Amino acid sequence: MAQGNFILREKEYLALQASLKKLLANSYAKVVFLVDKNGSLIASAGATGDFDTTSLASLTAGNIAATGGLASLIGEKEFSILFHEGERDNMHISVVANRIILVVIFDRRSSVGLVRLRVRRTATELERILRDIDAGAGKEEEGDFEELTEADIESLLK
């Protein structure tokens, strides 16, 4: 089921970060990004300093949207995996749980087969984290929010 924006708490963010770092190491990638379908960067791992991450995230989301249009022209719902091969670097893009986009940039140290295998395993882990986020949505953990009294509001406005 497609979901809109979600609130990412520290616990889930750290879990996403750990999954990305594991994927980075196991696939011998240079960098890994997690992007939402609106084009916002959620998390990343690796040598991100070499990239304009804002542009990369928005262009990746646009790429997914454009190929979605192509998919519908030939009767497909969506292309869930995209691969771009360059002279030095390659980019593997996959849609996870129809909600987020996983981008893996790798060079000759790795192979598309290895990346696809590792992405498949990571996607399962990311789906579990997304289910945890959904399960926690709308539930306030004790101590997260204190009840504001009228006196509190008055003192803030002074």
Backbone torsions as a table, in degrees:
resi	resn	phi	psi	omega
1	MET	NA	131.8	-180.0
2	ALA	-77.2	135.8	-179.9
3	GLN	-117.8	157.8	175.4
4	GLY	-84.7	-149.5	178.7
5	ASN	-63.1	156.1	179.0
6	PHE	-139.2	157.9	177.7
7	ILE	-92.9	124.9	-177.3
8	LEU	-104.4	113.4	178.0
9	ARG	-86.0	165.4	-175.4
10	GLU	-57.4	-41.6	-178.6
11	LYS	-59.1	-46.7	180.0
12	GLU	-70.4	-37.2	178.1
13	TYR	-61.3	-44.4	178.9
14	LEU	-64.0	-35.9	177.0
15	ALA	-66.4	-42.4	176.5
16	LEU	-61.9	-45.1	-179.9
17	GLN	-60.1	-42.6	179.1
18	ALA	-63.8	-40.3	177.8
19	SER	-64.0	-41.7	179.9
20	LEU	-66.2	-41.7	179.0
21	LYS	-63.9	-38.9	178.1
22	LYS	-65.4	-43.7	177.4
23	LEU	-62.1	-42.9	179.0
24	LEU	-56.3	-49.0	-177.9
25	ALA	-69.6	-45.4	-174.9
26	ASN	-73.1	-21.9	-179.0
27	SER	-102.8	-1.1	-176.7
28	TYR	56.5	37.4	-179.4
29	ALA	-82.4	165.1	175.5
30	LYS	-86.6	-40.7	-177.4
31	VAL	-157.3	150.7	179.1
32	VAL	-132.8	135.2	178.7
33	PHE	-125.0	147.7	171.8
34	LEU	-121.1	123.0	-171.7
35	VAL	-127.1	144.2	172.7
36	ASP	-86.6	165.8	-175.1
37	LYS	-69.3	-10.0	174.7
38	ASN	-85.9	-6.5	177.1
39	GLY	95.5	17.9	177.6
40	SER	-99.1	136.5	177.4
41	LEU	-73.0	128.8	178.4
42	ILE	-95.8	-48.1	-177.8
43	ALA	-159.6	163.4	178.7
44	SER	-154.9	162.5	176.6
45	ALA	-148.4	146.6	178.3
46	GLY	105.2	-158.4	-175.3
47	ALA	-81.0	69.6	-175.8
48	THR	-76.5	-15.6	-177.8
49	GLY	-64.5	-19.0	-179.5
50	ASP	-84.8	-0.2	-172.7
51	PHE	-124.0	147.1	167.2
52	ASP	-83.9	91.9	-171.0
53	THR	-65.7	-31.7	178.8
54	THR	-64.8	-47.7	178.4
55	SER	-65.2	-42.7	-179.5
56	LEU	-59.8	-44.2	-178.8
57	ALA	-64.1	-47.0	-177.5
58	SER	-69.5	-38.3	178.1
59	LEU	-68.2	-35.1	176.9
60	THR	-63.7	-45.8	177.9
61	ALA	-62.1	-40.0	177.0
62	GLY	-64.1	-38.3	177.6
63	ASN	-61.8	-44.8	178.1
64	ILE	-62.6	-42.6	179.4
65	ALA	-64.1	-42.8	-179.7
66	ALA	-64.7	-44.3	-179.9
67	THR	-70.9	-24.1	172.8
68	GLY	-63.9	-38.5	175.6
69	GLY	-64.7	-42.4	176.8
70	LEU	-62.6	-42.1	179.6
71	ALA	-59.2	-44.9	-178.6
72	SER	-65.4	-29.9	177.8
73	LEU	-64.6	-28.2	179.6
74	ILE	-105.6	11.1	175.1
75	GLY	89.2	11.8	176.7
76	GLU	-96.2	153.3	176.9
77	LYS	-74.0	-43.6	-176.6
78	GLU	-168.8	153.5	168.0
79	PHE	-96.2	113.8	-173.8
80	SER	-84.5	-14.4	179.4
81	ILE	-133.0	132.7	175.6
82	LEU	-125.8	146.4	178.6
83	PHE	-136.3	130.2	177.0
84	HIS	-121.3	126.1	-178.9
85	GLU	-107.6	126.9	178.0
86	GLY	-114.5	-178.9	178.8
87	GLU	-67.9	-42.4	-178.8
88	ARG	-107.2	-44.1	-173.3
89	ASP	-120.5	155.0	177.1
90	ASN	-124.0	155.7	-179.2
91	MET	-130.5	125.1	175.8
92	HIS	-110.5	123.3	-177.7
93	ILE	-121.7	129.6	178.1
94	SER	-138.3	145.9	176.9
95	VAL	-92.8	129.0	-178.4
96	VAL	-112.5	125.1	176.7
97	ALA	56.5	27.3	-178.9
98	ASN	54.3	25.4	-174.7
99	ARG	-131.2	-40.1	-174.9
100	ILE	-128.3	161.4	-176.4
101	ILE	-118.4	127.7	179.1
102	LEU	-105.0	123.1	-177.5
103	VAL	-116.9	126.6	177.9
104	VAL	-122.3	122.4	176.7
105	ILE	-109.0	126.0	-175.8
106	PHE	-142.5	163.4	-179.8
107	ASP	-120.8	-156.8	-175.0
108	ARG	-67.8	-14.0	178.2
109	ARG	-66.5	-17.7	-177.9
110	SER	-123.8	-175.6	177.2
111	SER	-139.1	158.1	-179.8
112	VAL	-63.3	-33.8	178.2
113	GLY	-63.7	-45.2	179.0
114	LEU	-64.8	-43.6	-179.8
115	VAL	-62.0	-45.5	179.8
116	ARG	-60.5	-41.3	178.5
117	LEU	-62.4	-48.8	-178.8
118	ARG	-67.7	-36.4	178.1
119	VAL	-64.5	-40.7	179.7
120	ARG	-58.8	-44.7	179.2
121	ARG	-66.3	-42.1	-179.4
122	THR	-66.6	-37.0	179.6
123	ALA	-59.4	-39.8	177.7
124	THR	-61.8	-42.5	178.9
125	GLU	-66.7	-41.7	178.9
126	LEU	-65.2	-37.7	176.9
127	GLU	-61.4	-39.8	178.0
128	ARG	-63.6	-42.7	179.2
129	ILE	-63.9	-40.4	177.9
130	LEU	-63.5	-38.4	175.9
131	ARG	-63.4	-39.1	177.0
132	ASP	-63.4	-40.2	177.7
133	ILE	-62.6	-45.8	179.5
134	ASP	-62.8	-39.3	-179.5
135	ALA	-65.2	-33.1	-179.9
136	GLY	-85.7	-11.0	-178.2
137	ALA	-65.8	133.6	178.4
138	GLY	83.1	-9.4	178.4
139	LYS	-101.4	120.6	176.7
140	GLU	-87.9	124.7	174.9
141	GLU	-73.7	147.4	179.8
142	GLU	-58.6	133.1	178.3
143	GLY	89.8	-7.2	178.5
144	ASP	-68.6	-43.5	-177.1
145	PHE	-128.7	130.2	174.2
146	GLU	-93.4	148.4	178.0
147	GLU	-75.9	128.2	178.0
148	LEU	-87.5	134.1	175.7
149	THR	-95.9	168.4	176.9
150	GLU	-61.2	-35.8	177.7
151	ALA	-63.2	-39.6	176.7
152	ASP	-61.5	-44.0	-179.2
153	ILE	-65.3	-42.8	178.8
154	GLU	-61.5	-41.5	-179.4
155	SER	-69.3	-30.3	176.8
156	LEU	-70.2	-32.2	-176.4
157	LEU	-83.8	-11.1	-178.5
158	LYS	-77.4	NA	NA
